[in-house]
Amino acid sequence: MSKKTTYPFLVVLFVFIFSCKRSTDPLAFTSPEFKNVFDVSTFEINIDRPFNSISKIETTNNNLIIKAYDGEFNISVFDKKSCEYLFGFAPVGRGPGEVSSNILEFYILQDSLYLLDIKNNVIKINPIPERSSKNENPINTKLKGFNWFTDAIPLTAGMFVSTPTIDARFALHNYKGDTLSSYFSYPKYKEVDDRMLLFQLYRARQELGVKPDGLKFVATCSLGMVLEIFSIENKKIKLETEKRFYPLLHTVLKNGMAWPHPDCITGILDIKTTNDFIYALFSGKPVSQKNSGTYGNYIYVFDWKGDPVKAYKLKDNIRKFSLDYELNKVYVVKVNEDGSEALATFDL
């Protein structure tokens, strides 16, 4: 080999060996890279309904549904084109059509609305009200097998996937509320090697998004950023893919409890899915930064293999969002500089 070719050959060999060495570390983290990043501005929607805090928004064929307790109702319904307030439902109370406590979460599946309250009741309202809450026909299901749940998402295969607060990480239930199976594993971190610490760090910080066909779901923790994609086979949860982007940094308090480290990156705050893509609201701010866990400025898009596809860089601070492919829009909860909130949109 001539002297002229030796040096380039060694450089290529070194890069190849170094790349192989990096790729063989199963606990390594690599920041997501997007070929296309779109700068977007949002446009505020004027509504005549005051809210203290909007914690979730979803769209149906005709309506925009908002979770924000207004002193009487847990859920408010707007016409998504005119943004006219239509009605509220799921009021707190003990009478017909009322719920016993504030709603923790709500989900839309096909033509039904599912509510989870703090007493582990899943309330199914079918069909979703369009112009009035008087036609509600709620069906109640009590989740069983664990003490308390922070989430319960309906699947099209006649099941729920839930996040218990004790013992298991996920559980599958049938529509009667019976536990079918449980899932206990967490991602592995060099920084955290104790399952109980991971349980404490993940509890109530997970975001889940179910693929519309109900056969897969994606999960992540708002501390760091590890994207896990699970399949549901034979009434069991199976890990398909794990993408590791940012580590979960923590500290242990004097009482033995795990707590986020100030330098830990705040990751994904909200997830929405289609049959092709996963949309994730990303913060990227260190935990030490004020309000880092309450809003983000990026919506990342991944495919169902967990690979980065594209990203939207928002000029505004966003808390929650919802997709509407019929109108080719994204609805967002925008956080203004004074801390107030507003509904806004941008085009995909």
Number of C-alpha atoms within 10 A of each C-alpha: 6 6 7 8 9 10 11 11 11 11 11 11 12 12 11 11 12 11 11 11 10 13 11 9 9 11 13 15 16 11 10 16 13 15 8 11 15 13 11 15 15 18 15 15 14 12 13 9 10 10 15 11 14 18 15 20 23 21 21 18 13 13 22 22 21 20 22 20 21 17 10 12 20 20 21 20 26 22 19 18 10 11 16 16 17 15 16 22 19 24 22 18 14 10 9 11 17 14 21 15 17 18 24 18 18 24 18 18 15 12 12 14 18 22 25 27 20 16 16 21 23 28 21 22 21 16 14 21 20 16 15 13 16 10 14 17 16 19 12 17 17 15 25 15 15 15 12 16 23 18 26 29 24 26 23 14 13 11 21 24 24 23 25 21 19 13 14 16 18 19 23 26 24 19 18 15 19 17 19 16 17 21 16 12 13 12 17 17 17 10 11 18 11 10 14 13 18 19 19 15 22 19 16 16 15 19 19 22 21 25 21 16 12 19 15 21 25 24 17 26 22 23 27 25 24 23 21 22 22 19 19 18 10 9 15 14 21 14 15 16 15 18 20 22 17 21 22 27 20 20 15 12 9 7 6 9 12 18 14 19 16 14 15 20 25 28 28 30 26 25 23 21 22 16 13 11 18 25 23 25 24 25 26 22 20 20 21 15 12 9 12 17 23 14 24 28 18 24 25 21 22 21 16 22 16 21 16 18 18 17 22 19 16 17 12 20 19 28 23 25 25 22 21 17 13 10 12 10 14 17 24 26 24 25 20 12 9 6 8 11 19 20 21 20 19 15 14 13
